[in-house]
Amino acid sequence: MNYPLKVHVSAVRLRNYGCGGCYAQLLVDTVIDQKKLELDGTLLYSFSQVHLVPGDYNARLLKSSKDPGTSPLYDEYELVLPDRTIWRGTVTGISE
């Protein structure tokens, strides 16, 4: 699989939801194509905890929700982690 994009992760936050925190989401601040984007994705991958830390990753745009040049909200990206697992995140925020 080809992962042509370079993504810089600058921050990772954990949000717990549900039954005493039984459902956890990662909120990840990134720079993708010179845009500061927040990605939202799950903490678990195949029942294992994802180890996503600040740094540089290879990625690919999995699904674009809009025409080029419009808001990237709801676009989906896949990042390749150091252990070769894939983490999928959806754009839920944009900043300057």
C-alpha positions as CSV (number, residue, x, y, z in Angstrom):
1,M,0.0,0.0,0.0
2,N,1.3,3.5,-0.8
3,Y,1.4,6.1,1.9
4,P,2.7,9.2,0.1
5,L,1.8,12.0,2.6
6,K,4.0,13.2,5.4
7,V,2.1,14.0,8.5
8,H,3.5,15.7,11.6
9,V,1.6,14.9,14.9
10,S,2.2,17.7,17.4
11,A,-0.3,16.6,20.2
12,V,-2.4,13.6,21.2
13,R,-5.3,13.7,23.7
14,L,-7.4,10.9,25.0
15,R,-11.2,11.3,25.6
16,N,-13.1,8.6,27.5
17,Y,-16.8,8.1,26.9
18,G,-19.4,5.6,28.0
19,C,-19.4,3.2,30.9
20,G,-16.7,4.6,33.1
21,G,-14.4,5.3,30.2
22,C,-14.9,2.0,28.3
23,Y,-14.9,3.8,25.0
24,A,-11.9,5.9,24.3
25,Q,-11.1,8.3,21.4
26,L,-7.8,9.9,20.4
27,L,-7.8,13.5,19.3
28,V,-4.7,14.2,17.4
29,D,-3.3,17.6,16.3
30,T,-1.5,17.3,12.9
31,V,0.0,19.2,10.1
32,I,-1.0,17.7,6.7
33,D,-0.2,19.6,3.5
34,Q,0.6,22.7,5.5
35,K,-2.9,22.6,7.2
36,K,-3.3,22.3,10.9
37,L,-6.0,19.6,11.3
38,E,-7.4,17.7,14.2
39,L,-8.0,14.0,13.6
40,D,-10.4,11.9,15.7
41,G,-10.1,8.1,15.9
42,T,-10.3,5.2,18.2
43,L,-7.7,4.2,20.8
44,L,-8.0,0.5,19.9
45,Y,-6.8,-1.3,16.7
46,S,-7.8,-5.0,16.5
47,F,-8.4,-5.0,20.2
48,S,-4.9,-3.6,20.9
49,Q,-4.2,-0.1,22.2
50,V,-2.7,2.2,19.7
51,H,0.7,3.8,20.6
52,L,0.5,7.2,18.8
53,V,2.9,9.8,20.0
54,P,4.1,13.2,18.6
55,G,6.3,12.8,15.6
56,D,6.4,12.3,11.8
57,Y,4.3,9.6,10.0
58,N,3.6,8.4,6.5
59,A,-0.1,8.6,5.6
60,R,-2.6,8.5,2.9
61,L,-6.0,10.2,2.2
62,L,-8.4,7.4,2.5
63,K,-11.6,9.3,1.8
64,S,-12.3,12.8,0.7
65,S,-15.7,14.1,1.6
66,K,-15.6,17.2,-0.6
67,D,-14.3,18.7,-3.8
68,P,-10.6,19.8,-3.8
69,G,-10.2,23.3,-2.3
70,T,-13.1,23.1,0.0
71,S,-13.2,22.3,3.8
72,P,-11.3,19.1,4.7
73,L,-13.8,18.4,7.5
74,Y,-14.8,14.7,7.5
75,D,-11.9,13.7,5.3
76,E,-10.4,10.4,6.5
77,Y,-6.7,9.6,6.7
78,E,-4.7,6.5,7.6
79,L,-1.3,6.8,9.4
80,V,1.3,4.1,9.5
81,L,2.6,3.7,13.0
82,P,6.2,2.6,13.9
83,D,4.9,-1.0,14.6
84,R,3.4,-1.0,11.1
85,T,-0.2,-0.9,12.4
86,I,-2.5,1.5,10.7
87,W,-4.5,4.2,12.6
88,R,-7.5,5.8,10.9
89,G,-8.6,9.3,11.8
90,T,-11.3,11.7,10.6
91,V,-10.8,15.4,10.3
92,T,-12.9,17.0,13.0
93,G,-11.2,20.4,13.3
94,I,-9.2,23.0,11.5
95,S,-7.0,25.8,12.9
96,E,-4.6,28.5,11.6
